[in-house]
Amino acid sequence: MANATGLQFTLALAGADDLDLAVVDFTLTETLSAPFELVVNLASRDGDLSPEAFLDRELTLTVWQDGEALRRIHGVATAFGR
């Protein structure tokens, strides 16, 4: 969902194009010479999402503005919670 600034955030899970996920918010922590940490809070109409669907899978968070991808953050899911 885009907001008034034209920003939109999407999360893609490798091999799972059928998931209907909405990015609620996220926190990205980056430092020099260290791995980054990305925490994403999602919303889904599917109440049966399981940790196995996410853990150890490649994910891509894309930051969009006015339909143009500004940044893509690639990583692997290491935790899942409700």
The first five atom37 places (N, CA, C, CB, O) and aatype in JSON, in Angstrom:
{
  "aatype": [12, 0, 2, 0, 16, 7, 10, 5, 13, 16, 10, 0, 10, 0, 7, 0, 3, 3, 10, 3, 10, 0, 19, 19, 3, 13, 16, 10, 16, 6, 16, 10, 15, 0, 14, 13, 6, 10, 19, 19, 2, 10, 0, 15, 1, 3, 7, 3, 10, 15, 14, 6, 0, 13, 10, 3, 1, 6, 10, 16, 10, 16, 19, 17, 5, 3, 7, 6, 0, 10, 1, 1, 9, 8, 7, 19, 0, 16, 0, 13, 7, 1],
  "atom_mask": [
    [1, 1, 1, 1, 1],
    [1, 1, 1, 1, 1],
    [1, 1, 1, 1, 1],
    [1, 1, 1, 1, 1],
    [1, 1, 1, 1, 1],
    [1, 1, 1, 0, 1],
    [1, 1, 1, 1, 1],
    [1, 1, 1, 1, 1],
    [1, 1, 1, 1, 1],
    [1, 1, 1, 1, 1],
    [1, 1, 1, 1, 1],
    [1, 1, 1, 1, 1],
    [1, 1, 1, 1, 1],
    [1, 1, 1, 1, 1],
    [1, 1, 1, 0, 1],
    [1, 1, 1, 1, 1],
    [1, 1, 1, 1, 1],
    [1, 1, 1, 1, 1],
    [1, 1, 1, 1, 1],
    [1, 1, 1, 1, 1],
    [1, 1, 1, 1, 1],
    [1, 1, 1, 1, 1],
    [1, 1, 1, 1, 1],
    [1, 1, 1, 1, 1],
    [1, 1, 1, 1, 1],
    [1, 1, 1, 1, 1],
    [1, 1, 1, 1, 1],
    [1, 1, 1, 1, 1],
    [1, 1, 1, 1, 1],
    [1, 1, 1, 1, 1],
    [1, 1, 1, 1, 1],
    [1, 1, 1, 1, 1],
    [1, 1, 1, 1, 1],
    [1, 1, 1, 1, 1],
    [1, 1, 1, 1, 1],
    [1, 1, 1, 1, 1],
    [1, 1, 1, 1, 1],
    [1, 1, 1, 1, 1],
    [1, 1, 1, 1, 1],
    [1, 1, 1, 1, 1],
    [1, 1, 1, 1, 1],
    [1, 1, 1, 1, 1],
    [1, 1, 1, 1, 1],
    [1, 1, 1, 1, 1],
    [1, 1, 1, 1, 1],
    [1, 1, 1, 1, 1],
    [1, 1, 1, 0, 1],
    [1, 1, 1, 1, 1],
    [1, 1, 1, 1, 1],
    [1, 1, 1, 1, 1],
    [1, 1, 1, 1, 1],
    [1, 1, 1, 1, 1],
    [1, 1, 1, 1, 1],
    [1, 1, 1, 1, 1],
    [1, 1, 1, 1, 1],
    [1, 1, 1, 1, 1],
    [1, 1, 1, 1, 1],
    [1, 1, 1, 1, 1],
    [1, 1, 1, 1, 1],
    [1, 1, 1, 1, 1],
    [1, 1, 1, 1, 1],
    [1, 1, 1, 1, 1],
    [1, 1, 1, 1, 1],
    [1, 1, 1, 1, 1],
    [1, 1, 1, 1, 1],
    [1, 1, 1, 1, 1],
    [1, 1, 1, 0, 1],
    [1, 1, 1, 1, 1],
    [1, 1, 1, 1, 1],
    [1, 1, 1, 1, 1],
    [1, 1, 1, 1, 1],
    [1, 1, 1, 1, 1],
    [1, 1, 1, 1, 1],
    [1, 1, 1, 1, 1],
    [1, 1, 1, 0, 1],
    [1, 1, 1, 1, 1],
    [1, 1, 1, 1, 1],
    [1, 1, 1, 1, 1],
    [1, 1, 1, 1, 1],
    [1, 1, 1, 1, 1],
    [1, 1, 1, 0, 1],
    [1, 1, 1, 1, 1]
  ],
  "atom_positions": [
    [[0.84, -1.17, 0.0], [0.0, 0.0, 0.0], [0.89, 1.24, 0.0], [-0.96, 0.0, 1.22], [1.81, 1.35, 0.81]],
    [[0.61, 2.17, -0.91], [1.38, 3.41, -0.98], [0.81, 4.42, 0.01], [1.37, 3.98, -2.41], [-0.38, 4.43, 0.3]],
    [[1.7, 5.28, 0.52], [1.22, 6.34, 1.42], [1.26, 7.68, 0.69], [2.07, 6.4, 2.73], [1.53, 7.72, -0.51]],
    [[1.0, 8.77, 1.39], [0.9, 10.09, 0.77], [2.2, 10.54, 0.1], [0.49, 11.11, 1.8], [2.16, 11.39, -0.79]],
    [[3.33, 10.0, 0.51], [4.61, 10.37, -0.08], [4.92, 9.56, -1.33], [5.73, 10.2, 0.93], [5.94, 9.77, -1.98]],
    [[4.05, 8.62, -1.67], [4.3, 7.76, -2.81], [5.15, 6.56, -2.47], [0.0, 0.0, 0.0], [5.49, 5.77, -3.35]],
    [[5.51, 6.41, -1.18], [6.33, 5.27, -0.76], [5.49, 4.01, -0.63], [7.04, 5.58, 0.56], [4.35, 4.05, -0.17]],
    [[6.09, 2.91, -1.03], [5.46, 1.6, -0.89], [6.56, 0.6, -0.58], [4.65, 1.19, -2.18], [7.69, 0.74, -1.07]],
    [[6.24, -0.41, 0.23], [7.21, -1.42, 0.61], [6.6, -2.79, 0.32], [7.61, -1.29, 2.13], [5.46, -3.06, 0.69]],
    [[7.37, -3.64, -0.36], [6.89, -4.99, -0.66], [7.92, -6.01, -0.2], [6.59, -5.15, -2.16], [9.12, -5.73, -0.17]],
    [[7.44, -7.19, 0.15], [8.32, -8.28, 0.54], [8.04, -9.47, -0.36], [8.12, -8.66, 2.04], [6.9, -9.91, -0.48]],
    [[9.08, -9.99, -0.99], [8.96, -11.16, -1.85], [9.71, -12.31, -1.2], [9.51, -10.88, -3.28], [10.84, -12.15, -0.74]],
    [[9.07, -13.46, -1.17], [9.65, -14.67, -0.62], [9.97, -15.6, -1.77], [8.69, -15.35, 0.42], [9.08, -15.94, -2.55]],
    [[11.22, -16.03, -1.88], [11.64, -16.89, -2.99], [10.78, -18.14, -3.07], [13.12, -17.27, -2.85], [10.61, -18.86, -2.08]],
    [[10.23, -18.4, -4.25], [9.45, -19.6, -4.47], [8.04, -19.56, -3.93], [0.0, 0.0, 0.0], [7.37, -20.59, -3.91]],
    [[7.57, -18.4, -3.49], [6.22, -18.3, -2.92], [5.53, -17.05, -3.45], [6.28, -18.27, -1.36], [5.27, -16.11, -2.7]],
    [[5.23, -17.06, -4.73], [4.6, -15.9, -5.35], [3.14, -15.73, -4.95], [4.7, -16.01, -6.85], [2.57, -14.66, -5.17]],
    [[2.54, -16.76, -4.38], [1.11, -16.72, -4.07], [0.79, -16.14, -2.7], [0.54, -18.09, -4.17], [-0.38, -16.01, -2.35]],
    [[1.81, -15.78, -1.9], [1.54, -15.21, -0.58], [1.06, -13.77, -0.72], [2.81, -15.28, 0.3], [1.67, -12.97, -1.44]],
    [[-0.02, -13.45, -0.04], [-0.57, -12.1, -0.06], [-0.12, -11.4, 1.22], [-2.14, -12.12, -0.17], [-0.81, -11.43, 2.24]],
    [[1.05, -10.75, 1.16], [1.65, -10.12, 2.33], [1.67, -8.61, 2.17], [3.07, -10.65, 2.57], [1.89, -8.09, 1.07]],
    [[1.44, -7.9, 3.26], [1.56, -6.44, 3.28], [2.6, -6.07, 4.33], [0.18, -5.75, 3.57], [2.54, -6.56, 5.46]],
    [[3.54, -5.22, 3.96], [4.55, -4.74, 4.9], [3.91, -3.65, 5.75], [5.83, -4.21, 4.16], [3.49, -2.62, 5.24]],
    [[3.84, -3.89, 7.07], [3.29, -2.91, 8.01], [4.36, -1.89, 8.37], [2.74, -3.61, 9.29], [4.13, -0.69, 8.31]],
    [[5.53, -2.4, 8.75], [6.68, -1.54, 9.03], [7.93, -2.41, 9.05], [6.51, -0.78, 10.38], [7.85, -3.64, 9.03]],
    [[9.08, -1.76, 9.09], [10.34, -2.5, 9.17], [11.4, -1.63, 9.82], [10.81, -2.95, 7.77], [11.29, -0.4, 9.85]],
    [[12.43, -2.3, 10.35], [13.59, -1.64, 10.92], [14.83, -2.26, 10.29], [13.62, -1.77, 12.49], [15.0, -3.48, 10.32]],
    [[15.68, -1.44, 9.72], [16.91, -1.91, 9.1], [18.08, -1.32, 9.88], [16.98, -1.51, 7.6], [18.18, -0.11, 10.03]],
    [[18.95, -2.19, 10.38], [20.14, -1.77, 11.11], [21.37, -2.16, 10.3], [20.19, -2.4, 12.55], [21.58, -3.34, 10.02]],
    [[22.16, -1.17, 9.92], [23.37, -1.41, 9.13], [24.56, -0.75, 9.82], [23.2, -0.88, 7.68], [24.45, 0.37, 10.32]],
    [[25.69, -1.44, 9.83], [26.94, -0.88, 10.32], [28.06, -1.34, 9.4], [27.22, -1.3, 11.81], [27.91, -2.33, 8.68]],
    [[29.16, -0.65, 9.43], [30.3, -1.03, 8.6], [30.9, -2.34, 9.09], [31.37, 0.07, 8.61], [30.99, -2.59, 10.3]],
    [[31.3, -3.17, 8.17], [31.99, -4.43, 8.45], [31.2, -5.37, 9.35], [33.32, -4.14, 9.1], [31.78, -6.11, 10.15]],
    [[29.88, -5.35, 9.22], [29.04, -6.25, 10.01], [27.79, -6.59, 9.2], [28.65, -5.6, 11.38], [27.35, -5.8, 8.36]],
    [[27.22, -7.76, 9.45], [25.98, -8.11, 8.76], [24.86, -7.14, 9.15], [25.56, -9.56, 9.08], [24.85, -6.6, 10.26]],
    [[23.93, -6.93, 8.24], [22.78, -6.08, 8.56], [21.7, -6.9, 9.25], [22.22, -5.4, 7.28], [21.7, -8.13, 9.17]],
    [[20.78, -6.21, 9.92], [19.62, -6.87, 10.52], [18.37, -6.14, 10.03], [19.7, -6.87, 12.09], [18.26, -4.92, 10.16]],
    [[17.46, -6.9, 9.47], [16.2, -6.36, 8.97], [15.06, -7.07, 9.69], [16.08, -6.52, 7.42], [14.94, -8.29, 9.61]],
    [[14.23, -6.3, 10.37], [13.05, -6.84, 11.06], [11.84, -6.28, 10.34], [13.04, -6.47, 12.61], [11.67, -5.06, 10.24]],
    [[10.99, -7.17, 9.83], [9.83, -6.76, 9.05], [8.57, -7.25, 9.75], [9.9, -7.31, 7.6], [8.46, -8.43, 10.09]],
    [[7.62, -6.35, 9.96], [6.3, -6.72, 10.48], [5.35, -6.78, 9.29], [5.8, -5.71, 11.57], [5.23, -5.82, 8.52]],
    [[4.68, -7.93, 9.16], [3.82, -8.18, 8.01], [2.38, -8.35, 8.44], [4.28, -9.41, 7.26], [2.09, -8.65, 9.6]],
    [[1.48, -8.15, 7.5], [0.07, -8.47, 7.69], [-0.32, -9.42, 6.56], [-0.84, -7.17, 7.7], [0.15, -9.3, 5.43]],
    [[-1.2, -10.36, 6.89], [-1.67, -11.32, 5.9], [-3.09, -11.72, 6.22], [-0.75, -12.56, 5.85], [-3.49, -11.78, 7.38]],
    [[-3.86, -11.98, 5.18], [-5.22, -12.5, 5.38], [-5.18, -13.98, 5.7], [-6.08, -12.24, 4.14], [-6.18, -14.55, 6.16]],
    [[-4.05, -14.61, 5.46], [-3.88, -16.05, 5.7], [-3.44, -16.26, 7.15], [-2.84, -16.66, 4.71], [-2.29, -15.97, 7.5]],
    [[-4.34, -16.76, 7.98], [-4.02, -17.0, 9.38], [-3.22, -18.27, 9.61], [0.0, 0.0, 0.0], [-2.84, -18.56, 10.74]],
    [[-2.95, -19.02, 8.55], [-2.24, -20.3, 8.67], [-0.78, -20.22, 8.25], [-2.94, -21.34, 7.86], [-0.17, -21.26, 7.99]],
    [[-0.21, -19.03, 8.17], [1.2, -18.93, 7.81], [2.04, -19.64, 8.85], [1.64, -17.45, 7.66], [1.83, -19.47, 10.05]],
    [[2.99, -20.42, 8.39], [3.83, -21.18, 9.31], [5.27, -20.7, 9.24], [3.76, -22.69, 9.01], [5.7, -20.16, 8.21]],
    [[6.02, -20.88, 10.32], [7.43, -20.5, 10.29], [8.19, -21.21, 9.18], [8.08, -20.82, 11.63], [9.11, -20.64, 8.58]],
    [[7.82, -22.45, 8.89], [8.52, -23.22, 7.85], [8.41, -22.56, 6.48], [7.95, -24.64, 7.79], [9.27, -22.76, 5.62]],
    [[7.36, -21.79, 6.27], [7.19, -21.11, 4.98], [8.2, -19.98, 4.8], [5.77, -20.56, 4.87], [8.43, -19.54, 3.68]],
    [[8.81, -19.52, 5.9], [9.71, -18.37, 5.84], [11.15, -18.7, 6.2], [9.21, -17.31, 6.75], [12.08, -18.21, 5.55]],
    [[11.35, -19.51, 7.23], [12.7, -19.73, 7.76], [13.64, -20.32, 6.73], [12.64, -20.63, 8.96], [13.28, -21.23, 5.98]],
    [[14.85, -19.79, 6.7], [15.92, -20.21, 5.79], [15.57, -20.0, 4.33], [16.24, -21.66, 6.03], [16.15, -20.66, 3.46]],
    [[14.64, -19.11, 4.04], [14.26, -18.79, 2.67], [14.78, -17.4, 2.32], [12.71, -18.87, 2.48], [14.88, -16.52, 3.18]],
    [[15.1, -17.22, 1.05], [15.55, -15.91, 0.59], [14.37, -14.95, 0.51], [16.25, -16.02, -0.79], [13.29, -15.3, 0.03]],
    [[14.59, -13.73, 1.0], [13.58, -12.68, 1.0], [14.15, -11.43, 0.35], [13.09, -12.37, 2.44], [15.35, -11.19, 0.39]],
    [[13.27, -10.65, -0.25], [13.68, -9.35, -0.79], [12.66, -8.3, -0.37], [13.81, -9.4, -2.34], [11.48, -8.41, -0.69]],
    [[13.12, -7.3, 0.36], [12.3, -6.14, 0.7], [12.62, -5.07, -0.34], [12.56, -5.63, 2.18], [13.78, -4.71, -0.52]],
    [[11.59, -4.56, -1.01], [11.79, -3.52, -2.01], [11.11, -2.24, -1.53], [11.23, -3.95, -3.39], [9.96, -2.25, -1.11]],
    [[11.85, -1.14, -1.62], [11.33, 0.18, -1.29], [11.01, 0.88, -2.61], [12.36, 1.03, -0.41], [11.89, 1.05, -3.46]],
    [[9.76, 1.28, -2.78], [9.29, 1.91, -4.0], [8.88, 3.36, -3.72], [8.1, 1.13, -4.61], [8.42, 3.67, -2.62]],
    [[9.05, 4.22, -4.69], [8.48, 5.56, -4.61], [7.91, 5.9, -5.98], [9.54, 6.62, -4.16], [8.62, 5.9, -6.99]],
    [[6.62, 6.18, -5.99], [5.91, 6.51, -7.23], [6.14, 5.46, -8.31], [6.34, 7.89, -7.74], [6.33, 5.79, -9.48]],
    [[6.13, 4.18, -7.91], [6.25, 3.09, -8.86], [7.67, 2.73, -9.27], [0.0, 0.0, 0.0], [7.86, 1.81, -10.07]],
    [[8.66, 3.43, -8.75], [10.06, 3.16, -9.09], [10.76, 2.52, -7.9], [10.79, 4.47, -9.51], [10.68, 3.03, -6.78]],
    [[11.45, 1.41, -8.15], [12.19, 0.73, -7.08], [13.41, 1.56, -6.71], [12.6, -0.71, -7.51], [14.3, 1.77, -7.54]],
    [[13.45, 2.02, -5.45], [14.59, 2.82, -4.98], [15.68, 1.95, -4.38], [14.12, 3.83, -3.95], [16.87, 2.25, -4.51]],
    [[15.27, 0.87, -3.72], [16.25, 0.02, -3.03], [15.67, -1.37, -2.85], [16.65, 0.62, -1.67], [14.48, -1.55, -2.59]],
    [[16.54, -2.37, -2.98], [16.18, -3.75, -2.71], [17.15, -4.29, -1.66], [16.22, -4.63, -4.01], [18.36, -4.13, -1.76]],
    [[16.58, -4.93, -0.65], [17.39, -5.51, 0.42], [17.15, -7.01, 0.39], [17.02, -4.89, 1.83], [16.03, -7.47, 0.61]],
    [[18.21, -7.76, 0.13], [18.13, -9.21, 0.01], [18.7, -9.86, 1.27], [18.87, -9.72, -1.25], [19.7, -9.4, 1.81]],
    [[18.05, -10.91, 1.72], [18.54, -11.62, 2.89], [17.87, -12.97, 3.04], [0.0, 0.0, 0.0], [17.14, -13.42, 2.15]],
    [[18.13, -13.61, 4.16], [17.56, -14.91, 4.49], [16.83, -14.79, 5.82], [18.66, -16.03, 4.54], [17.36, -14.21, 6.77]],
    [[15.62, -15.32, 5.88], [14.83, -15.26, 7.11], [15.45, -16.18, 8.16], [13.36, -15.66, 6.85], [15.66, -17.37, 7.91]],
    [[15.73, -15.62, 9.33], [16.32, -16.41, 10.42], [15.42, -16.51, 11.63], [17.64, -15.81, 10.83], [15.72, -17.24, 12.57]],
    [[14.3, -15.78, 11.62], [13.35, -15.83, 12.75], [11.95, -15.55, 12.22], [13.74, -14.81, 13.87], [11.77, -14.88, 11.21]],
    [[10.97, -16.09, 12.94], [9.56, -15.88, 12.58], [8.76, -15.85, 13.86], [9.04, -17.0, 11.61], [8.93, -16.72, 14.71]],
    [[7.9, -14.87, 14.0], [7.07, -14.79, 15.2], [5.7, -14.24, 14.86], [0.0, 0.0, 0.0], [5.48, -13.68, 13.79]],
    [[4.8, -14.42, 15.79], [3.44, -13.89, 15.61], [3.18, -12.84, 16.65], [2.37, -15.01, 15.7], [2.09, -12.26, 16.68]]
  ]
}
